[in-house]
Amino acid sequence: MRKTLFSKYFYICSSIILISTTFLGVVLLVFSVQYFKDDQYKQLARNVKQSVVLTNLNYSANGYQYVDPAYLQPFYQLQGQAIDADIFLVDLEGRTLLCSNTTSCTHTDHLIPAGVMERLKTGGDYRETGRLGGIYKTSYYTVAMPVVGGDDQMVGAVFASTSSAALSLFLVDIFQMYVISAALVMLFAFIVIYFVTSNMVRPLQEMLAATQSFSKGEFSIRVPVEGDDEIAMLAAAFNSMASSLAVMESTRRSFTANVSHELKTPMTTIGGFIDGILDGTIPPEKQGYYLRIVSGEVQRLSRMVQSMLAIARIEAGELTISPVPVEITDIVTRTVFTFEQRIEEKQIEVRGLDAEKHLVEADADLIHQVVYNLVDNAVKFVEQGGYLEFGYRTEGNMTFVSVKNSGAGVAPEEIPKLFDRFYKSDKSRSLDKNGVGLGLSIVKTIMNLHNGDIYIRSEPGQYTEFVFSLPTSAQKKSLFRKHEKPKEERPKSLKDGADSGQPGGANPDRSL
């Protein structure tokens, strides 16, 4: 039978209480025995001492010649009855001279052992738990003290003995009281442990049930969070994990659906045109036109696969960066030159290329990819005759770069979704026929890799602005100003910049 956490915890706590209670009972009995014996000895010693004092007084009153039994007997009897003990007087040879028990005294038939009398002479008193040399048939507590004469020499001794059977009765009473009390305490403890264990284990049981639902693809179950202890913190973390799993599952399904859609459309186009060429539906004079369409769809598929592989490499940690001081203004300028033809076709006004230089810590190739995707989007969605504006500013240890274009802008409800994979707004779908919706997702991933950030500002009908941040380089600007070209040698137009032969960089993805 499988042992649950509840049964284990309950059994462990119950066992500890049971063992502790048993140990406490044993200790209680041991101390009770010792207490009873000490109390009996003290009581006997107190009465023996009083008897010795009275005997010494009577002995001295008779000139240290004899004691008067008629005088001492009533006192011995009174003392013996008060403590339920035999009190008797013996001489130096151990013979009993006087006993409080006048009806069934057995002391006169026996002598006190010589060893006992010798110990009284040397030690001054005597204690024993036993049969007193065979005088008693069962165990007795015995206390004895010497009686001295005028010369301070021992002339006899007074003994007091009481049966130890009272100890058994005493222990039985103690044990009965202890058992009843312990049973009530353990019953109460077991009930408390049961409910405490149930409350403690319940969140774990709920988590177990939730994980079983997770294994079936159901991520809606949450565990109630009660209190602020470790279990509550675990429940909160579990709920957070469940929410993350739900988002991941939703993202996975959406990703699968989007990938299927994005692959299906070009594949259908490619297959349809190829079949048309093969079966003769498309005449030879139009085959070149449709083959160029097929080539464009193949290139689109290639870009999508490359983008997906790039994202997978970054998220898998296979792509590492080696930040170095990079002149971000130079990267932006060279990237804009690669769009010269499209900019001139739309008659776009470019602003901010003459800004002062800014150094950042970054991977030059990856940051070029970021800038390329942002400029590509800006050129794509700027209206005819609009403007493209770049801005730079440094705050603290971060440098902020903005890419702004005039145009229709982005609706506020769409802004949070622009960095999602394969997301394309309705306007984007009408203007961007070749994009696959991975460019901005790659940009966001690269910025996270650089410990930077990127956000969007937009005013519908006026502009859209992307702003990203990178760590500012610790090097001073003077370190690179000496390598700067004279102002009169810098390109005076986009055409001049393009003719200068500056590299444009790779283009892994040119779409949203």
N, C-alpha and C positions, 0 to 999 in steps of 0.2 A: 504494500500500500504506500502510495506516495505521501511523504510528509510535507505539509504546507508550511509556509513561513509562520502562519498563525499558530499551528500546533507546536512547532519547534519553540517559538518564543514563549508560548503559554506553558509548555512542559518545563522549559528551563527555569522560568520564574517560579513556577510552582515547586519544582524540585529544590531550588535555593531556599524558598520559604520553609519547606518541609524539613530540610536538613538543618537550617538555622534554628527552627523551633525545637527539633529533637536535641540539638546540641545545647540549646538554652535549658531544656528540661533536665538533661544530664547534669549540667553545671548547677542548676537549682537544687537538685537532689543532693549532690555532693556537698554543697554549702549548707543545705538544711541539716544533713547528718552532722557536719562539724559544729554547726550552731547548736543543735540539740545537745550534743555531748558536752560542749563548753558550758551551756546553760545548766546542765545537770551537775557538772563538776562544781560550778560556782555555787549552786544552791546547796549541795552537800557540804562544800567547804565552809560556807557561811554558818550552817547549823552545827557542824563539827566544832568550829571555832568557839561558838557560843557555849557548846557543851563542855569543851575543854576549860573555858574560863570558869564556868560554874563548878566543874569538878575540882579545879585547882583551888578555888575559894573554899570548898567544903573540905578538901584535903588539908589545907593550911589551918582551917578552923579546928580540925581535930589533931593539931600538933604534928602534922605530917606522919601520922601513924596509920590512919585508915580513912576510908570514905564511908559516908552513911547512905546505904541503898535506899532507905525509906525517904530520905531527903531528895536524892537524885532521880529516883525512879519516875515520879510524876513528870518531872521536867523532860526526861528522855522520851517518855511516851508522848508528851505534847509535841515535841520537836519532830518525832518520827511520824506521827499522824499528819502533821502539817505538810510534810513533803513526801508522804507515802514511802518512807524509808525505814530501814532497821538501823538504830543507833545503839551501839554497845561499847562497853568499857572492858579492856583486857589488861592483864598484868604483863610483866616483862617476858614471861614464858609463853604468852599468847593465849592464856586461858581467859575465858569470858567471865567477868565478874558481875556485870550488870547489862541488861538488854531492854530495849524499849518494847520488844515483842514478848509479852509475858505468857502468851497462849501457845505459840508454836515456835519457840526459839530453838534453832538447831545449832547455834554457835557453841553452846556448852558441850556439845558432843565432839567438837573439833578444836584443834589448836591452830592459831594463826601461824603460817609458815615462818620459820626462823629467819629466812631471808628478808621477809617483809619487815619483821621487827628490827633487823639490823639496819635496813635502809631508813627506818624511822629514827634510829639513834644517830645515824650519820647525816641524813639529809634533812630532817626536821619535819617532813610530811611525805605522804604517799598517795599515788593515784593509780587506779587500775580499772580496766574493763575486762572482766573475766569471771572465773568461778571462785576466786580467792582461796586457792589451795584445795579445792574440793568441797568447801563448805556449802556452796550453792550448786544446784544441778544445772542451772542455765546461767547465761552471761548476766553479770551485774556491774553497775558503775559503783566503784568504791573509792572513798576518800578517807584518809586517816591522819591524825595529828597527835604528837606525843603529849603526855601529862608529866610535868616535872615536879620534883620535890623541892625542899628548902635549899638544897645545895645545887640547884639548877641541873640536876641529873634526872634523866628520864626514868619514871617509875611505872609507866603504863602508857596506854594510848586509847584514844576514842576513835571508833570506826563508824562510818555511815555508808550504807549500801542500799541501792535501789535497782529494781529490775530494768534491764535494757529493752524489755519487751515493749515498753511504751514508745521506743523509737520506731518500731514497726508500725504502730498505730498512727504515730505522728507522720511518718512518711506516706502512709496510705492516704491520710487526709490531704497532705500537701499534693500528692500525685493526682488525686481526684480533682482538686481545685485547679491544678495546672492543666489537666487533660481537657476539662470543660472550657477553661479560658482559652487554651491553645486552639481547640476545635472551633470556637466562635471566631477567634482572630483569623485563623486560616480560611474559614468559610468566607469571611468578609474580604480577605486579601484575594482569594481566588475569583470572587465576583468582580472586584475592582480590576484585577489583572485581565480578566476576560474582556471587559468593556474597553479598557485602555489598549489592550492588544488589538482588539477589533478596530478601534479608531485609528491606531497607528498603521495597521496593515491595509485598511480599506483603500487609501490612495494608491498603494502599490497594486492591489487587485484591480482597481480601475485602470491603472496604467497597463497592466497585463491585458485586460480586455480590449483596451484601445489599440495596443500593438497588434493584437490578433485581427482587429478590424483593419489596421494599416496594411497588414499582409494581404488583405483582400481588396485593397485599393480604396478603402473608405477612410477619409482623413478628416471628417467633420466632428468626431468625438473629442471632447475636452475633459480634463480632470479638474474638479473643483479645487480651488486653492483656499485653504483655511489656515489662519495663523501666519507666523513668520519664522517658523523653525526650518530645520533642514529638509523635512518632508515637504513643507509648503514651497520651499525654494526649488526642490526637485520637481514638484508638480508644475510650478510656473515655467521652469526650463523645459519640461516635457511638452507643455502646451505651446511654447514658443517653437519647439522642434516640430510639433504637429503642424503648426501654421506654415513653417518653412517647407515642410514636406508637401503640404497642400499646394503652396505656390509653385514648388518645383514640379509637382505632378501636372498642375494646370499649364505651366510653361512647357513641359515636355509634350503634352498633348497638342498644345498650340503649335509648338515647334514642328512636331511631326506632321500636323495638318498643313502648316505653311510650306514646309519643305516639299510635301507631296504635291501641293498646289503649284509651287514655283517650278518643280521639275516636270509636272504633267503638262503645263502650258507649252513650254518650248519643245518638249519631246513630241507632243501632238502636232505642233507646227512642222517640226523637222520630218516626222514620219509621214505626214500628209503630203508635203511637197516632194519628198523623195519618191513616195509611191506614185504621185502624179507624173513625175519624170519617167519612172520606170515603165509605167503602163501606157504612156503616151498621152495621158490626159492633158499635160502641159506641153504645148508645141515647142519644138527646138528653139525657135527664135525668142521665147520667153524663159527658157531654162536658166540662162545666166542671171536674170533678175531674181528668180526664186532661189537659185543657189546662193546668191548674196544674202538673201533673207535667212536661209538656213545657216550660213556662216555666222551671221550676227547672233542667232540663237545659240549656236555652239559656243561662241565667245562669252555670251551671257552665262551659260551653264558653267563654263570654265571659271569665270569670275566668282560665281556663287560658291563653287567648290573650294576655290582658293581662300575665300573669305571665311568659310566655315572651318577650314583647316587651321587658319590663323587664329581664330577664336579658340578652337579646341586646344591648340598648343599653348596659348597664354593661360587658359583656365587650368590646364593640366600641370602648369609650372615648368613646362619644357622650355619656355622662352624666358630667358633672363636678360636683364638690361645692365648696361655699364654706363651710368650717367657721367657725362663729361661736360665741361663748359661749352655751351652752344649759343651762337648768336641767332636768336629767334627771329629778329627782324630780317636777317639775310635769308632765312628759310622761307619766310612769308613772301619776300620779294621775288625770289627765284621761282617759287610755286606759282605766283600770279602770272609770271611771264609765260608759263606753259599753257595758259588759257587765253593767250593774246588773241587768237583768231575768233574764239567764241565771244570774247569781250567786245571786239571791234564789230562783230556781226550785230550784237545787241546795242551797240553804241553806249556802253556802260561807262560811267565816270568812276575812276578809281581814286580813293582818298587814303591818306595815311601811310603811303610807302616811303615818304621822306622823314619818318620819325627817327628819333635818336636810337642808337643801338642799345639792345638789352641782352644781357647774358643770363642764361638759365642752365640748370643742371638737368640734362636729359640725354636720351639716346637719339641721335640725330636722325637716323633712318625712320624710327617709329614716329617721332614727332613730325617728320615730313609727311608721313602717311596721314596723321591727324589733320595737319593743315590742308593737305590735298583734298581730303574728303569734305572738310568744311567749305573750302573755296569752291569745290565742285558743286556742292549744294547751293551755295550763294549765287553762283553764276547761272545755275539751272533755273532758279525760281525768281531771280530779279526780273522786273518788267522791262520792256523795251525802253531804252533811254534812261534807265534808273541809275543808281549808284551802288558802289561796293566800297565799304569803309573799314579800315583796320585801326585798332587802338591798342595802346600799351600803358600799363601803369604798374607800379611796384608798391606793395603794402606789406610792411614787415619783412618777412623772409620769402614772400611769394610774389611772383610776377604774373600779372593777368593780361591775357591777349584776347581781343575781341574781334570777331568777324561778323560784320553787319551788312545786310543788303536791304534795299527798299523792295517793296512788293506787297503781295496780299497778306503776308504774315501767317501766323499759325493760331488756330483757335485755342483758347486757354485749356479746354478739356483734353486737347490732343498733346499738349506739351509733355506731360509725364510719360506718354507712351512712345515718344519719338526715339528713345534709345533702346526700345524693345526690338528683338530680332524679328525681321520680316515685316515690321509694322510700316505701313505706308498710308498716309492720310488720303482721303478721297481726292484732294487736289493733286497730291503727289502722284497718284495712280494715273491721272489724266495727263500730267506733264512728263512723268518719268516712265517711259515704256520699257527701258532696258535695265533699270535698277532692280535689285532683289531685296532691298530693305535691310542690308547688313552693315552699311558704311558707318552709321552713327553708333551701332552696337560695338563695332571694332574701336571706334574713337573712345567710347566710354571705357572699354576694357583696357586700352593703352593708357588712358589717364589714371585709372586705378593702379596700374603697374608702376606709374611714376609718383604715386602718393599725391596726385593732383586731383583736381575736380573740374567739372564742366557743367554749365547750366545754360538755360535758354531764356531770353527776354524777347517778347514779341508784342506788337501792337497791330491787331488785325486791320488790314488795309493800308498800313504804313511801312512797317519794317519787321525784320527778324534778325536777332543778334545771338550768336553763340559766343560764350566767354569761357575760356579754359585757363587754368592756373598751373604753374610749374615752380619748383623751388628756385629762388634766385641764386645765381652763382656767387661764390664768395670773392671771386676775382674782381678787381677794380676795373673800371672801364678804361683806364689809362693803359692797361696791359694790351688791349686790342686796338686802341686808336692809332697807334704808330703803324699798324698794318693797313689802316683804312685808306682807300683810294681818295685822291683829291676830289673835291666836289665837282670840279669841271669835267672829270673823267667819268663820272657816274652816268648811267643811261638817262637820257632826257625824255624817253618815251618807252612805251611797252615794246615798240618795234625795235628800238635800239637795244633794249634788254634782251630780246629774243635773239638778235643777231650776235650778241656777245658770246654765245655758245655755252651759257651756264646750264648745268644739268637740271633736268626737271624732276628726276626721281621716279620711283616705281609707282604703279597704279594698280593696287590690289583690288580696289572696288570704287567705282565712281558714281555711286547712287546712294539714296537713303536706304 
